[in-house]
Amino acid sequence: MSRTLSRDFETRRDAWLATAPSFGGRLTGHLGDDTATLAGHLSRQEDLLAELPAKPERDAAQRRSADTLLGAGRTARLCFLTRHAEAVYDLLTDGRTRRPRLSELVYTAAVRFPGLVPTRARMAVEESRIQAHKDGLEIDQGLFCGAVLHSPTAGRHLIDTMALPTPRALELLDGFRATGRVELASVLLERRGPAAYVEFRNAQHLNAEDNRLIGDLETAVDLALLDDRVRVGVLRGGEVDHPRYRGRRVFSAGINLKALRNGEISFIDFLLGRELGYISKMLRGLLPEPTEVTWPDPRRQKPWIGAVDTFAIGGGMQLLLVLDRVLLESGAFLSLPAAEEGIVPGLGNLRLRRLTGARMARQIILGGRRITGDDPEVRLLCDEVVPAALMDAAIEASVAELAAPAVVANRRMLGLSEEPVDLYREYLAEFAVIQATRTHSEDVLAKMERRWRRTLSRR
């Protein structure tokens, strides 16, 4: 097709828009009929999109046409999901008797309900592009996940499913129980006395989170929760290679912005998966095996300590909000630079406020306020400010205190009062859509590119 839109294309595009499924139109409320209607409608959308050049090669008119087509497709999906999300989930899980993890659920939906979410093949093409060159197919995944989580029955079933151990953790469990040590690509897990020490080892990237680290962290958290000899978990950053901090421990630089710019951050496995996966397991506990028993709560919980060396930025600071004890190295700082990055800081908006109050939470999230060990309000976010030379001793003292028998029962009751599961579920339903959309928003893409060009200029 030429770079200028043809009159024929515009006519066919407008005709397609006029046939969009809607509540008062072509959607009947019958799942089978509406599935066929949606599939046919979105198949024609894909045909029209295929006539356009790839995103970086589109002119202004072609970009507007692509945005119109993509937006109308999302409206049709949302109408369908508003009517049928629970029925779709029940079919995908055989009446909630199976427990597919998030990724399997999404890609099974792509097969069973054509057009509802992108197929693996379409996502493979999308994932090969940098973020600015993508059509935002993760937004379609976000709509599906948000609709499932919005349903009290489907959402809670999915949350419980994601609380199960990962297959990789189950494969490694016997070895960890025998040796007390597992070394993964980006995480070291060691059992010392009653504690499991989880050390981030993404050294080249200041222990920033990427797809690999998220997967390794969930495996490590699962093993710590499954091993009966572990009574307390400890999170700490390992030494890094960055010239400015070489040889120093760094807790976490948050999301790997280079990976995000390059299109290497997965919505399913990272942006949503980390919240439903290892972070939720640290806060709420792990389901050792599938069960229909939901009361009393069968999850296995343990207390967690965070030892923050140098800094905890973004996702690193988000982790601290679910921990039972936070030790901050003297001179270290905490920040959630969400406003600067343009994305949502995970569940920080939900959790920070109950620690700091609403006004300070807004200063941190909306204004980018950085909290240091000298800040008089730092004690709202950490339990102790510790000289670097005394950090190991402070960790050991905290482990001894939190290994007490009554700690688990009391942290469970605190969790129930602080973040009921339905509050968490409803937040995640909105987060799934908003975060997927923000990572493809023009202002975010422009910030990523400016940051990338500054990095290149310094080489």
Disulfide bonds with the S-S distance in Angstrom:
none
